[in-house]
Amino acid sequence: MFGSGSPPKDSADPALSVPQGQQNNSAGESVPGPRSTFSVGVWEDRNRKCRRTMEDTHAFLYNFLHTPAPALAAEITPTASQKSKSTDETAVESSSSLVSNSEMMETDNGYFAIFDGHAGTFAADWCGKKLHLILEEIIRKNPNTPIPELLDQTFTTVDSQLEKLPLKNSGCTAVTAVLRWEDRIPNSQSATGSTAIAPATAAAVKAADEASKTEKKHVEKAADGVVDSTKSSSEGTNSEAQHAKLRTQATRQRVLYTANVGDARIVLCRNGKALRLSYDHKGNDENEGKRISNAGGLILNNRVNGVLAVTRALGDAYMKDLVTGHPYTTETVIQPDIDEFIILACDGLWDVCSDQEAVDLIRENQDPSAASKHLVEHALARFSTDNLSCMVVRFNKTALMTSTQDASAAIGVEGDPACESGKISEAEKIVSEAKRKVQEDGIPAVGVSGSNSGKGHDPKTMEEEEHIKRISMEKVVEEEPSLVEGDTPEMDISGGNAADPTIRDKLKLPHGAPK
């Protein structure tokens, strides 16, 4: 139960006051720059014949955080004060302390995300405003760690933050993608055949240090109790030497990282073929069913405890012992000559359209906005009964190949003057401007995106505007769609097996989801 009128704990967070950008972008206003090698188009529809409210949210950035250089030995020891702060607290402080007139980095690194909410819009809206900021801060703190691991850390951090906020029934599925320029080292043990230079440097330094430990063991014993004052400097020299050596072997590549929980999906078009880069976490999946069972839950009617249709999600704090927020992640090196575009969409599309069909429908359409609209209209024509959100990111083949082949034209990577010290990321710029606006005009921060209008969106009705304002309430239950044959809402708490008292008891579970 939540106190009536109680605002979210972090309602003063300036990130939550960022106004919607074009195409209802929750991350704010983001437009392509002169160096952009991709274009983004979004279309969404409430599906008013079946749904009373729109519970989807999406976000994208044309200039996501630059690709950090490796942190060498002398740079990677955090201070005690840094250790004591949570990632989210640091992200808020970082964004809040920025000056809005600071120069912005142009990185040509992209961030794309769709959040499909259930039991209200709170979790999806919060993730649309916050997840990319938390991810940026985690990447800054851990430049030597592979991005898939950092995406996992981001999702679990978001999950823990949502658990502390009101509206604990609210949750969302999520699909996110990060498109980065990276200098990469050949690696036969990697599934992609290469490794980003930062983790490669860290691995090389670690291997060299371990090899030297055996040789120095007898020296350390002889000098027992004597502090080696040259240790830190030698470690730094070793790191720098390894880094310099690896840079001579590196090649510039475009890399796509993805992470998802639930049944929102991302598909890559490679030479006309659809490649799915996500995993559907649903109750009818055998692997997920075993995980739920091992955690003490039940799959009834393909739903977790007869209630939730997805087995992984962000939020849903009351079921966190079963519905984990750990994502499925992928890493793909983009091939500029054959990789054409990616599609991110919620299950409203995929319930009525196969991966290959979606690719075939829009392959010849070079306008990503028109392509997204086509997919949404196709889903409506196929009688989809859910909210619909679709994002298409189309790659500029010529620009990609030019940037890949010209190693001297560093874009968003080490050595790029556009990313020099003192500049801020696009996300930081957007948040700092929102904070300034609040301070100057006295506009209060809000806990939800507060908009369901804009290009490709149903205009808000008065009823919907009132719904948006009610960010705290006594009880939250997902709106029931109109009774349309074949519809499978993500939550069912009104009947069937879910009404069994033993099932209801299982909904009150301790927190702490297993991976």
Sequence and secondary structure as in RCSB ss.txt:
>XXXX:A:sequence
MFGSGSPPKDSADPALSVPQGQQNNSAGESVPGPRSTFSVGVWEDRNRKCRRTMEDTHAFLYNFLHTPAPALAAE
ITPTASQKSKSTDETAVESSSSLVSNSEMMETDNGYFAIFDGHAGTFAADWCGKKLHLILEEIIRKNPNTPIPEL
LDQTFTTVDSQLEKLPLKNSGCTAVTAVLRWEDRIPNSQSATGSTAIAPATAAAVKAADEASKTEKKHVEKAADG
VVDSTKSSSEGTNSEAQHAKLRTQATRQRVLYTANVGDARIVLCRNGKALRLSYDHKGNDENEGKRISNAGGLIL
NNRVNGVLAVTRALGDAYMKDLVTGHPYTTETVIQPDIDEFIILACDGLWDVCSDQEAVDLIRENQDPSAASKHL
VEHALARFSTDNLSCMVVRFNKTALMTSTQDASAAIGVEGDPACESGKISEAEKIVSEAKRKVQEDGIPAVGVSG
SNSGKGHDPKTMEEEEHIKRISMEKVVEEEPSLVEGDTPEMDISGGNAADPTIRDKLKLPHGAPK
>XXXX:A:secstr
   TT   TTTT GGGG   BGGGBTT      TT  EEEEEEEE  TTT SS  EEEEEESS         GGG
    HHHHHS HHHHHHHHHHT  TTS B     EEEEEEEEESSSHHHHHHHHHHHHHHHHHHHH TTS HHHH
HHHHHHHHHHHHHTSS TT EEEEEEEEEEEEEEEE TTSTTSEEEHHHHHHHHHHHHHHHHHHHHHHHHHHTTT
   TTHHHHHHHHHHHHHHHHHTT EEEEEEEEEEESS EEEEEETTEEEE S   BTT HHHHHHHHHTT  EE
TTEETTTBSBSB EE GGGTTTSB   EEEEEEE TTTEEEEEEE HHHHTTS HHHHHHHHTT   HHHHHHHH
HHHHHHTT  S EEEEEEEE HHHHHHHHH TTS  SSTT GGG TT B HHHHHHHHHHHHHHHH     SS  
   STTS    HHHHHHHH  S S          TT   SB  SSGGGGSHHHHHHTS  S    
